[in-house]
């Protein structure tokens, strides 16, 4: 089986070597094998990093990625673990989109209705409307 240095792994996966060291430090990656003081990785590390990178691209936190690898259902199939985390992330995104839409409506209302000459007048109108 081929072995790679940390810089080779970093280049192939598209991360900084410091990220790989950090993932090892926090336990997302197993400690690397050392040869003459250099970290050495096999292809399974590339695949594990690919999963981490994809999860990061999808907005998963490091804690959520940890759950994917080591959570309560770590004995379940990978697809089941991805689906469980994805359902939670989708609900989170739905909440965020609802919040964004509320802010959007408020901004449109303010742009349409604001005729204030001063910020004090603006604050007074906001206070009166109860929109604090």
C-alpha positions as CSV (number, residue, x, y, z in Angstrom):
1,X,0.0,0.0,0.0
2,X,1.3,3.4,-0.9
3,X,2.3,5.9,1.8
4,X,2.1,9.7,1.5
5,X,3.7,12.5,3.3
6,X,1.5,15.2,5.0
7,X,2.3,17.6,2.1
8,X,1.3,15.1,-0.5
9,X,-2.0,14.3,1.3
10,X,-2.7,18.0,1.8
11,X,-2.1,18.7,-1.9
12,X,-4.3,15.8,-3.1
13,X,-7.2,16.6,-0.8
14,X,-6.9,20.4,-1.0
15,X,-6.3,21.3,2.6
16,X,-3.4,22.8,4.5
17,X,-1.1,20.5,6.4
18,X,-2.0,22.4,9.5
19,X,-5.6,21.3,9.1
20,X,-4.5,17.7,8.9
21,X,-2.5,18.1,12.1
22,X,-5.4,19.8,13.7
23,X,-7.8,17.0,12.7
24,X,-5.4,14.6,14.3
25,X,-5.1,16.7,17.4
26,X,-8.9,16.8,17.9
27,X,-9.3,13.1,17.1
28,X,-11.1,13.3,13.8
29,X,-8.1,11.5,12.2
30,X,-6.1,8.8,13.9
31,X,-2.5,9.6,14.7
32,X,-0.2,9.2,11.7
33,X,2.5,6.6,11.5
34,X,6.0,8.1,11.7
35,X,9.0,7.3,9.5
36,X,12.2,9.1,10.4
37,X,10.1,11.7,12.2
38,X,7.8,12.4,9.2
39,X,4.1,11.7,9.3
40,X,3.1,9.0,6.8
41,X,-0.4,8.3,5.6
42,X,-2.1,5.5,3.6
43,X,-4.9,6.0,1.1
44,X,-7.6,5.4,3.8
45,X,-6.5,8.8,5.2
46,X,-7.2,10.4,1.8
47,X,-10.7,9.0,1.8
48,X,-11.4,10.0,5.4
49,X,-10.2,13.6,4.6
50,X,-12.4,13.6,1.5
51,X,-15.4,12.9,3.8
52,X,-14.3,15.6,6.2
53,X,-13.8,18.1,3.3
54,X,-17.2,17.3,1.8
55,X,-18.9,17.6,5.1
56,X,-17.2,21.0,5.7
57,X,-18.4,22.2,2.2
58,X,-21.9,21.2,3.2
59,X,-21.7,23.4,6.3
60,X,-21.3,20.7,8.9
61,X,-19.4,21.7,12.0
62,X,-16.4,19.7,13.3
63,X,-18.7,18.4,16.1
64,X,-21.2,17.2,13.6
65,X,-18.4,15.5,11.6
66,X,-17.3,13.9,14.8
67,X,-20.8,12.5,15.2
68,X,-20.7,11.2,11.7
69,X,-17.5,9.2,12.5
70,X,-18.0,8.4,16.2
71,X,-21.5,9.2,17.2
72,X,-24.0,6.9,18.9
73,X,-24.9,5.3,15.6
74,X,-21.4,4.8,14.4
75,X,-22.2,1.1,13.9
76,X,-24.9,2.1,11.4
77,X,-24.1,2.2,7.7
78,X,-22.4,5.4,6.6
79,X,-25.4,6.3,4.4
80,X,-27.7,6.1,7.4
81,X,-25.4,8.4,9.4
82,X,-25.2,10.9,6.5
83,X,-29.0,10.9,6.2
84,X,-29.5,11.5,9.9
85,X,-27.0,14.4,10.0
86,X,-28.4,15.7,6.7
87,X,-32.0,15.8,8.0
88,X,-30.8,17.9,11.0
89,X,-28.8,20.2,8.7
90,X,-31.8,20.6,6.4
91,X,-34.0,21.6,9.3
92,X,-31.3,24.1,10.4
93,X,-31.2,25.5,6.9
94,X,-35.0,25.8,6.8
95,X,-34.9,27.8,10.0
96,X,-32.1,30.0,8.6
97,X,-34.1,30.6,5.4
98,X,-37.2,31.6,7.4
99,X,-35.1,34.0,9.4
100,X,-33.6,35.5,6.3
101,X,-37.0,35.9,4.7
102,X,-38.2,37.7,7.8
103,X,-35.3,40.1,7.6
104,X,-35.8,40.6,3.9
105,X,-39.5,41.5,4.4
106,X,-38.6,44.0,7.2
107,X,-35.9,45.6,5.1
108,X,-38.4,46.0,2.2
109,X,-40.9,47.5,4.6
110,X,-38.4,50.0,6.0
111,X,-37.2,51.0,2.5
112,X,-40.7,51.6,1.4
113,X,-42.0,53.4,4.5
114,X,-39.0,55.2,6.2
115,X,-39.3,59.0,5.9
116,X,-37.2,59.9,9.0
117,X,-35.0,63.0,9.0
118,X,-32.9,61.9,11.9
119,X,-31.9,58.6,13.6
120,X,-33.6,59.8,16.8
121,X,-36.9,60.1,14.8
122,X,-36.2,56.7,13.3
123,X,-35.6,55.2,16.8
124,X,-38.8,56.8,18.0
125,X,-40.8,55.2,15.2
126,X,-39.2,51.8,15.8
127,X,-39.9,52.1,19.5
128,X,-43.6,53.0,18.9
129,X,-44.2,50.2,16.5
130,X,-42.9,47.7,19.1
131,X,-40.5,46.1,16.5
132,X,-37.6,46.1,18.9
